[in-house]
Amino acid sequence: MNKPLTTRDKVIEAMYHLVAEVGYDKSSINKIAQIVGIQKPSVYYYFESKESIFLEVLAGLYPLAKLIEDQKIVNSTDKGDFHQQLINLGYSIIETYRNDTERRLVLAELDIQAQRIPSVWEQKAHLDQENIEAWQTILQHGKDIGAFPSSFDVEVNAQMFFVMSAGISYSVANKGAIDSKTIWKNIVNSLFVGE
């Protein structure tokens, strides 16, 4: 059972929906307060600015850590199972972007605002680094259970997985005409040659 949203959570959710609907620039503390059903000063009790709310929205946009937890990929001890879970993880990421129009709109706004607002750029860079580290955790586990050879460079391959998953997600979010699942599966399979 999900616990009820706190007022702080409602403010973040309202900002998410507003950014998807009208963009960051047209979102306002007044509109957020109206949506949540609180007075404008109450928003400032939780956040110092519109920008700080947006930064919290961004923190929830990167699904990799939650998907890792949900799929328990780092608990796998069988190489074949790990291989399939790595494919399934990519599919989950792809579907996250394919099925959520609001998410795509907010991510597009993130790209725009990262060029204008230094703290947004810094948040994006931080979240990208967290994703690379999550890929390192996954791939190091695969190496530890023998899914990859001892010469497998976890750091470089984690960066490759980050770039490939970001690129596929970007293409899916922009309704690119690619066979994203086949591409993902081929990327993963290329690491398991000779299995």
C-alpha positions in Angstrom: 0.0 0.0 0.0 1.4 3.4 -0.9 1.6 5.9 1.9 -0.2 9.2 1.3 1.8 12.0 -0.3 3.2 14.7 1.9 2.6 18.4 1.1 6.2 18.5 0.0 5.6 15.5 -2.4 2.5 17.2 -3.7 4.5 20.4 -4.5 7.0 18.3 -6.4 4.3 16.4 -8.3 2.5 19.7 -9.1 5.7 21.1 -10.6 6.3 17.9 -12.6 2.8 18.2 -14.2 3.1 22.0 -14.7 6.5 21.6 -16.5 5.0 18.9 -18.7 2.0 21.1 -19.5 3.4 24.6 -19.9 7.2 24.4 -19.5 9.5 25.6 -16.7 9.3 29.3 -17.6 5.5 29.4 -17.4 5.4 27.3 -14.2 5.0 29.5 -11.1 4.9 29.2 -7.3 1.3 30.6 -7.5 0.2 27.9 -9.8 1.9 25.2 -7.8 0.2 26.5 -4.6 -3.2 26.5 -6.4 -2.8 23.0 -7.6 -1.7 21.7 -4.2 -4.4 23.7 -2.4 -2.1 25.7 -0.1 -1.0 29.3 0.2 2.0 30.6 -1.7 4.1 31.2 1.5 3.5 27.5 2.4 5.4 26.4 -0.8 8.4 28.4 0.5 8.3 26.5 3.8 9.4 23.4 1.8 11.4 25.0 -1.0 13.4 28.2 -1.4 12.5 28.7 -5.1 10.9 27.4 -8.2 14.3 26.3 -9.3 14.8 24.1 -6.1 11.5 22.4 -6.8 12.5 21.7 -10.4 15.8 20.2 -9.1 13.7 17.8 -7.0 11.6 16.9 -10.0 14.7 16.0 -11.9 16.0 13.8 -9.1 13.1 11.5 -9.7 13.4 11.3 -13.5 16.2 8.8 -13.7 14.7 5.3 -13.1 17.9 3.1 -13.2 18.4 2.7 -9.4 14.7 1.8 -8.8 14.7 -0.6 -11.8 17.8 -2.3 -10.4 16.2 -2.7 -7.0 12.9 -3.9 -8.5 14.5 -6.5 -10.8 17.1 -7.7 -8.2 19.7 -8.0 -11.0 22.6 -7.7 -8.6 21.4 -10.7 -6.7 21.6 -13.1 -9.7 24.2 -15.8 -9.3 23.6 -17.5 -12.7 25.4 -16.1 -15.7 22.5 -16.9 -18.1 20.0 -15.4 -15.7 22.2 -12.3 -15.3 22.4 -12.0 -19.1 18.6 -12.1 -19.5 18.1 -9.7 -16.6 20.5 -7.3 -18.2 18.4 -7.4 -21.4 15.2 -7.1 -19.4 16.6 -4.1 -17.5 17.2 -2.3 -20.8 13.7 -3.1 -21.9 12.3 -1.6 -18.7 14.2 1.6 -19.3 12.9 1.8 -22.8 9.3 1.3 -21.8 9.7 3.9 -19.1 10.4 6.5 -21.8 8.0 5.1 -24.3 4.9 5.0 -22.1 5.1 8.3 -20.3 4.4 11.4 -22.4 4.8 13.7 -19.4 8.2 12.3 -18.6 9.3 12.9 -22.2 8.1 16.5 -22.0 9.8 17.1 -18.6 13.1 15.6 -19.9 13.0 17.8 -23.0 12.5 20.8 -20.6 15.5 19.6 -18.6 17.7 19.7 -21.7 16.5 23.3 -22.4 17.0 24.5 -18.8 20.3 22.8 -18.4 21.7 25.2 -21.0 20.3 28.2 -19.1 20.5 27.4 -15.4 23.8 26.3 -13.9 22.2 24.4 -11.0 20.1 22.4 -13.5 23.2 21.5 -15.5 25.0 20.5 -12.3 22.0 18.3 -11.2 21.9 16.7 -14.6 25.6 16.0 -14.5 25.3 14.5 -11.0 22.4 12.3 -12.0 24.3 11.1 -15.1 27.2 10.2 -12.9 24.9 8.3 -10.5 23.6 6.3 -13.5 27.1 5.5 -14.6 27.9 4.3 -11.1 24.7 2.2 -11.1 25.9 0.5 -14.4 29.2 -0.1 -12.7 27.5 -1.9 -9.9 25.6 -4.1 -12.3 28.5 -4.9 -14.5 30.9 -5.5 -11.6 28.4 -8.0 -10.2 28.3 -9.7 -13.6 32.1 -9.8 -13.6 32.1 -11.2 -10.1 29.8 -14.1 -11.0 31.9 -14.9 -14.1 29.5 -13.5 -16.7 32.3 -11.5 -18.1 36.0 -12.3 -18.5 38.6 -11.1 -16.0 39.8 -8.6 -18.6 36.4 -7.0 -18.8 36.7 -3.2 -18.1 33.8 -2.4 -15.9 34.3 1.3 -15.9 34.5 1.7 -19.7 31.6 -0.6 -20.3 29.5 1.2 -17.6 30.1 4.4 -19.6 29.1 2.6 -22.8 25.9 1.3 -21.2 25.1 4.7 -20.0 25.6 6.3 -23.4 23.7 3.6 -25.2 20.8 3.6 -22.8 20.6 7.4 -22.9 20.8 7.4 -26.7 18.1 4.8 -27.0 15.9 6.5 -24.4 16.4 9.9 -26.2 15.4 8.3 -29.5 12.4 6.6 -28.0 11.3 9.8 -26.2 11.5 11.6 -29.5 9.6 8.9 -31.3 12.6 7.9 -33.4 12.0 5.1 -35.9 14.4 2.6 -34.4 14.0 -1.0 -33.2 15.1 -0.1 -29.7 14.6 -3.5 -28.1 16.6 -5.3 -30.8 19.4 -2.7 -30.6 19.5 -3.1 -26.8 19.5 -6.9 -27.0 22.4 -6.8 -29.6 24.4 -4.5 -27.3 24.0 -6.9 -24.4 24.6 -10.0 -26.5 27.8 -8.6 -27.9 29.3 -8.7 -24.3 28.3 -12.4 -23.9 30.0 -13.7 -27.1 31.3 -17.2 -26.4 29.0 -17.8 -23.4 
